[in-house]
Amino acid sequence: MRIDVLTLFPEMFTSVLASSILGRAISNGLLIVKVHNIRDYSDNKHRKADDYPFGGGSGLVMMAQPIYDCIEAVQGKEPALRILLSPRGKTLNTKLAKELALEKRLLLLCGHYEGVDERVMDIIDEEISIGDYVLTGGELPAMVLIDCISRYIPGVLGSQSSTEEESFTDDLLEYPQYTRPSEFRGKSVPSVLLSGHHKNIQIWRKAQAFLKTKAVRPELLRGLKLNKAERQELSKLISLQEDDINKS
């Protein structure tokens, strides 16, 4: 997959794209990310890319001309899904991330200041938000989007099970994780995780995921559809989990 990022502040992406899993994915050729400075496409001699809004109001608005020219130059003749990172867009979730990961090319426009000239929307395919809050610009949301969808690109994580078991995959939050030592400051790792019994471990993890979701994000359970047999199984899972707590 190729991702082109259009921004007024390209320097913000330097360390993110060179570090950790993303850095390795890019080095291994699994992901191509190019960052472009919108100011380079301004027809203003001072490389101006923003101005005061018509009608008055506080703040600045990103101008249409530099954005149009940047998109046209960067995209060229190769198709790309053009996305504006904006607080008024649809909220990023697992389903959307998986869909975007199937695209061959994405073009991400980072809004900034009070937003972009509305005429830019004529050449934008999607608006995406990372949550119901407002940030100073679209650069951080673009980083979040890139990181999120990269996890669904084959080979990036090295293990398919990593994405299958993490939070939100089945509308459930992820179960608790433990590592060495088995005892730390009087707190022990649940005995089932030390048993070596893989089926019971899976049962415990499913129950924990359900209980965690019920306690923290109960609204996610509204979309969880269970038949009678599955409901009975879940009841057993929770009972096993409670027995384990009582023995601890």
N, C-alpha and C positions, 0 to 999 in steps of 0.2 A: 504494500500500500504506500501511496505517496500522499503526504499532507503538506500543503503550502499555507503558511501563516502570514497574514497581512496585518501589520501593526505599526504604530507610531513609536514603539519602544522595543525594538528587536533585542536590545541587550538583556532584557528580562529573561530571555529563553536560553541564554548561553549555558549556565550551569545545569539547568533542568534537563536539557537534551543530551548532556554529556555524562550524566550520572546514572548509577544503579541499573535497573532493568531496562529503562528506555535507552540509556547509553549503549548497552550491549546489543539491544535489538537493532539500533541504527548501525552500529559497527559491523554487525553480522549481516546487514543487508535485508533484514526482515521488514524494516520500516525506513522510509525516506522522509525526512522532515526538512523543509526549506523555509527560512524566515526572511520576509521581505519588508523593507522600510517604505511605508506609504509616502513619506516625505520625498523620496527619490523620484516620485512621479508627479510632483506638483509643478504646475506651469508658472509658479511664482518664483521670482529670483531669490527670495528668502526661504524657499522651501516650505512655505506656509501651507498647512493642511486643515486648518480649523478657523472658524470665525463666529461672530456673535449671531444669535438667531434672529430672523425676521420676527417682528411683533414684540420684541423685547424679551426680557427674562434673564436670569442669571446663568453664568457659565458659557461654554463654547460648544459649537456643534461641528463635527467633522464634515468637511466639504465634499461635495459629490465628485468634482473633477479628479482630484488625486486618486480617489478610490476606484472610480471607473477605469482610469488609465492603468492603475496598478493591476486590477483584476484582469483586464484585457491582455496586458503584457505577460503576466504570470501564467495565466491559463493557456494562452495560445490556442492551438487547434485540438488539444487533448481534452475530452470532457471531464468535468469535475462537479461534484455536489458542492454548491456554494452556501456556506453557513455563516450567519452573523451571530456572534455570542452576545446575547442581550437578555436583560432581566424580564423582558416581556415575551420571551420565547417559550416553547414547550419545555418541560422539565426533563433533564437528562435522567434516565434510569437504565436498568440492566437491559430491558428489551430494546430500547433505542440504541444503546451502545453496541449490542450484537448486530443490529441492522446496519449501523454505520461501518462496522468492522468488515462488512461484506463489500463495501464500495472499493473501487480501484483507486480512486483519488478524491481527496477532500480539499476544499479551499476554505480556510477559516479567517473570517474578518473580525478583528478585535475592535469593538466599539470603545469609545473613550469619551471623557468629559460628559456632556449632556446627551450624547448619542450621535447618530449619523443623519445626514440630510435624507429625508424620506424618499427622495428620488432614487437613492441607491437600492431601495427595496425592489425595484424593477429587475435587478439582475441577481437577486438573492433567492435561493431555493428554500432555505429553512432558517428559522430563528430558534436558538437553543439557549436555555438558562440552566445553571447548575443549582438553583435554589431560589426560594422566595425572599431574596434580600438583594441589596444593591452594592456593588463594588465600585472602585474608582475606574475600572476599565475591564475590557474583555480578555486581557492577557492571562490572568490567573484562571478564568474559566476555560480558556483555550488549552492551557496546560493540563487542567483536570480532564478535559475531553480527550486529549491525546493519550494521556496515561490510562484512562478508563478503557477506551476502545482497543488500545494496543494489547491488552490482556487477552483479547479474543482472537488475536492473529496467531495462527498456528506457529509454534516454535518459540514464541516470545517468552512464555513462562517456563517452557521445558516440560511441563506436566499438565495434561488436559484436566486432571482431577482438581488442580488448584482453582480453576474457574468454576467447576461443577459444584464444589463444596462451600464456596464463600458466601457471604451475606447477600441476600436478595435474589439468589439464583432460583430458588423455588418459593419466592415470596416469604422467606424466613431469614432471620438474622443468623449469623454464623454461631456455632456452638463454641464454648470456652476451650482454650488451648493451654497446655502445660508443657514444661520441659524440666530438665534436671536443675536442682535436686528434687527428689520426690517429697521431701519435707523441707519447708522453709519458714522459719520463725513461728513454729507451732502449727502451720497449715500444711495439710497433706494433699497430695494429688488423689482424686477419686480412685478408689481401688479397682474399678472396672477397667480403667485405662492401663493398669499394671498387670491385668490378668492374662493378656495375650489372646483372649477370646474375641476374635474379630467381629463376630455377629453381635455379641453383647455390646461391644464398643460402638458399633454402628447404631444400635438401638438407643444407647445412652446419648449419643450425639444428636440424633433426631429429636429425642425428647427435650434435650437442653435447648436446641434451636427453637422449638415450639414455645417453650416456657420463656425464653429470653425475648422472643418476638411479642408474646402476650403481655409481658411486663413493660417493655420499652416502646414497641410500635404496634399496638393492637390493631390499628387500622389496616395493617398488611394482611391480617388474617381474614378480612372480609372477602378477599378474592381466592381464599384457599378452599378448594372444593374436595370434600372427602366423601367416599361412599361408606356404607355401614361397616364393612370389613375394615376399612382404613381407620375409621373412628375407634373401633374396638382395639385395633393395634396400637393406636396412639395412647389410649387409656392405659394399656399395659406398659407402654414405654415410660409414661409419667410415673406409674406405680414403681417400676424398677428403679427409676431415678431417685424417687423419694426414699426407697428402702436403702439405697446406697448412702444417701445423706444421713439417715438415722444411724447407720453403722459407723459413720466416720467419727 
